[in-house]
């Protein structure tokens, strides 16, 4: 065998062994918890959690989910502004661009994809921008922001408003959520996002029917950028993350350098819990009003039935209900593909966060949704 062939064979062997290690054999972090980690990052730890939770049942409930075949990476429970429980474990995971999951370790300091929870975060930023006078009324037609799109501005499309984008009721024909190569996937590659999104045919009258549409979120982020004259990531840093003391985060960009507002956010799960606490506190963190209280109230008012379970939707937030002590209590949530969840239950002053690596796997999505009810049952 020639030297060249030997070198080539050795290179392919090294590649094969590397892939085997990363995707199959690499050890990952063991389960940690239930005690929250003290990181001096603005969180207090509830040292008397057993007074407001049946902590034995709480931990058994969470650990059963982590032990199951659901590839859940973290669970955080926060109540009354304090961390109650914090669990992490390694598992399979993949970035928004990857097609194959690799074995990864996770802990309190590791950022994680939160996927479409970024939509809910974008909504918070939109509320800030509107309060600052950067953006007009929610009844403003979206095409008013895009005079260069006169050639596709049909009378029907001219009726699409900012509120229609927020509520995912813009009426455009849009396919998302099943399979990899769909309308949302194309958002990562198109050079002209406004033309791509608004170039879709009209299917329904705007403002009448819910249809999940990440393209609307991409337009919301673009409108913030155009009218604030500040890059979207800088705007998020200055007006949300920095005031919350969130320093370790990433917003993955498309091939043109634009942040994927609809699916590219990565942050620590305990920082995601800060977003939940911010919403529960009507937009306040400590003594600082970060997001307008009126915007929070509007965001937590569902507008449409979704056809997904019994969930409702409005202003980039999902909504549903749980039972506790014989009464029904509303929850609101950011949902992300793979098992990413940010639940808040205002009546119970409760935040629950999960991250996972089960992308496009319904079983895990159902499991983390049910986990909220199981956690609520442990509240005294």
N, C-alpha and C positions, 0 to 999 in steps of 0.2 A: 504494500500500500504506500502511495506517495506521501511525502510530508504534508503537502497541501490538503490531501484528503483526511489525514490524521488530525490536523488542526481544525478542519471544518467539523469533523465528527466530535472532537472535544468541545467545540463551541456549542454545538447542538445539545450535547449531553449536559453541559453547564446550564443552558437555558431550561432544559427539561427538569433538572434537579431543582432549580430556583423556583419554577412554577409549582412543582410538587410541594416544595416547602411552604410557599406563600399561600397556596390555595387548599392544601390538604393536611400537611403535617405540622405547621408552625404552632407551638403552644400558645394559648391565649390566657388572659387573666382569669383567675378563679372568682367566684362570687364573693362580693363584699357587702357588708350591711349587718344589721339595720341602722347602726348609729351614724348619723350624718357626720361628715368630715368638717373639721374646723379649718377654714382657709383664710379667715379675716377678709372676706370679700363682700361684707355687708349683710351676711346672714347670721341670725341668731339661731341657736339650737334649742328646741323644746326639751328641757330636762325633766318635765313633769307630764310627758305625753300620755302616761297611763291614766291621768285624770280626765282626759277628753277622748281617749281611745281605749278599746280593749286591745292592748298592744300585742298580746299573745295571738289573738285572732288576726290582727292586722298583719303581723309578720308571717304567719302561716299562709295567709291569703296571697301575699306578694311572692313568697318563696315557692309556692305551688306553681305560680305562673312562670317564674324564672326557670323552674325545673322542667317545665313542659317542653314540647317540641315546637316552640314558637319563635325561637331566636330573639328573645327580648334582651336588650342590653342594659337598660336602666329603668328604675322606678323611683320617683321622688314624691313624697307626700309632704305638703306644707299646709299649716293651718294657723290662723291668727298671726301671720307674719313670722312664724318660726318653722324651721325644718323639723319634721317629726321622724321621717324615715328616709334613708337614701341607700339604694342598692345599685351595684354595677356588676357586670360580668362580660367576658369576651364572647365573641361569636363571629359568624360570617357577616360581612358587610361589603358594600360597594358604593363608589361615588356616583354622582348623578350621570356621569359620562360612561361609566363602566358597564359592561354587560355580564361580567362574571364576579361573584362574591369571593373575597379573600378573607382569611382568618385574621381578626383584629382584636386587640385588647382595649378595654375601656375602664376609665376611672373618673374620679371627680374633676380632674384637670384636663380631660380629653374632650375636644370638641366632636360633635356628631352631626351628621346630616339631619335636618329637621324637615326637609323637603317642602311640602305645601303649607306648613305652618308659616313659612315666609309670606304667604298671602295675607294672613291675619296681621303680621307685623307691618306689611306694606300699608294695610288699612290704617293702622295707628299713625304711621308717618303721613298718610294722606290727611288725616284729621289735624295733625300739627300744621301741615302746609296750609290748610284751609283757614285755620285760626290766625295764621300769620298774614293772611290776605294774598297769599301766593296763588291761590286757586279760587275761582268764583263759586257760585251756588251749585248744589248738586243737580239742579235742573238744567245746567248748562249743556248744550249739545256737544258731544265729544268731537265732532268734526269742526267745531269752532276753533279747536286747538291745532287743526291740521288743514290750513287753507291750501296747501300744496296737493291735497287729495280731492280737488274739485271734480276730477274726471270720474270718481267712483261715488260721489256724494248724491246718491239717489234720495228721493223724498223720504223713503222708509228709513234709510240709514241716518238721515239728518235728525230723526227722532230719537236716536240713541243718546242717552244722557250719561253723565258721570255716575249717577245713582244706579243706572242700569249696569254699568261695569262693576260697581261695588257689589251689587246683588246677584251678579251672574244671570241677568235677565235681559241681555242685550238683543236677543232674537236672532243672532247670527247662527248659521249652520256651522256646527263645531263638534268634532269628535275627539274625545279625550278620555283616558282612564282605562282603556282595554288595549293591551298590546303595546309594544314599544314604539312603533312607527305610526304616530297619529298626529293630529294638528298641534298638540303641545310640543312634541318632539321637534317639529319643524321650527319652533320658536328659537331654538338654539343655533340655527344655521342661517335664517333669513337675514339679509342685510337691511331691509326696510320693514321693521316690525309693524308700524301703523298701517302701511299699505297691505301687508300680509293679513293682519287680523281683520281690518275693516273691508278688505277685498272679498271676504267670504260672502256667499249669498245670504239673503235674509230668509229665515225660516218661520219666524213667529213675530208678532207685533212686540216691539220693545216694551219691557216693563210688565209682561204678562206671564211668562213661564220661566222657571229656573232651568238652566243648562250649564253644567260645570264647564268653565272656560278660563284657562290660565292666560289666554291671550288678553283678556280684559285686565288682569292684574299687570301684565307687561305694559299695557297702555297707561295704567294708573302711575306706575313707576316712571314711565317716560314723561308723563305730564308734570310730575313733581320735578324731574330733572330740567325740563324745558323752562318751567316757570320760576323755579328757585335759582336757576343759573348756577347750580351746584351739582357735581356728580352724585348719583344716587347713594353710593356707599358713603361718601362724605356727609351727605345729608342725614343718613341713618346714624352714623357715628356721632355727629354733633347734636342731634335733636332727640336721640333715644338711647343709644347704647352707652355713650359717655355719661349722661346724667344718671343712668342706672348703675354705673360702675362696672359695666360689661366691657372688658378689654380684649378678651380672647375670643374672637369670632371671625368668620369669613363669609363673604357672599360670592360664591363661584360665578364666574362670568361666562358668557357665550363666546364663540370664536371671534366675535367682533369687539370684545372687551366690555360688553354691557352686562351688569349683574342680572342673574336669573332670579328676578323678584318673585317668580311664581314657584320656584323649586330649589334654588341654590344656596339657601341659608344654612350655615353650619355654626353651632354654638354649644357651649357646655349645657347639659340638662339642668343644672342648678341655676344657670343664668336664664334659661327658658322659664324656669319657675318664677324668676323676677318679673318677667313679662306678665305672667298670670297674676302675681301680687299687685302689680301696677294697675291692671284692669279691675281687680277687686276693690282697689282703693280709689276708684273713679279717676284714674289717670295720675295719681300722686305717688311719689316715692319719697318717703320721709316728709319733709316740709316743702318739697318742690312739685309744682303742678307741671308735669311733663307733657301729657296729652290732655286736651280740653275735656272737662267732665261731660259736657253736652255730647261730645263725640262718642265717649264710652257708652253713654245711655242709648244713643242712636244705634251703635254697633251691637248692643245686646238686646235689640228689638228685632226678632226674626221677621222676615218679610215673605218667604216662600217655602212651601212644602217641597222637599227635594225628590221624593220617591225612593230615597235611600233609607231603609228601615223606617222609623218614625221621625227622622231628623228634619229640622228646618234650617233655613239659611238666611243670612243678611249681613251686608257690609263685610264680607270675607270671613265671617264667623259661622260655625255650625252651632246648632242648638238642639237640646233634647231634655230628658228629665230622668231623675232617679227617685227611688222611694226611700224614705227614712222616717221611722216611728209613725207609720201610717199616713204620712203626707207625701205629696208629690213636690219635688223641688227641681227647678230649672237648672240645667248646666249649659255652659257655652264653651266652645272649643276651637282650637286650631288643629286641623287634621293634616298629617303628612303620610305619603305612601310609605309602606314598610313597617307601620306600627308606631309612627311618631305621633304623639298626642300631647296637647296642652289643654287640660280640663280645668275649668273654674266652676265652682258651685257657690254663687253669692249667698244664698240663705244659710249655708254652713261655713262660710268664710274659708273655703277649702280650695287648694290647688293640687292637682295630680299631673305629673309629667311621666311619659314613657318614651323611650327610644328603642328601636329594634332594627333588624336587618332583613326583614321578611318582605321584600319588595314584590308587589303584585301577588301577595299571598293572602287570600281572604280570611283564612283561619286565624291568622295573627291579628288582623284588623278587628275581627269579631271578638277575639280574646281580650285585647286591650280595652275595647269598649265596655265589655262586661266587667272588667277589673274595677272600673270606677264604681259601679254599683256594689261590688263586693267590699271595696274599701269603705264606702259610705256606711255599710251595715256595721262596721266595727266602731263607729263613732258612738260615744256614750251619750 
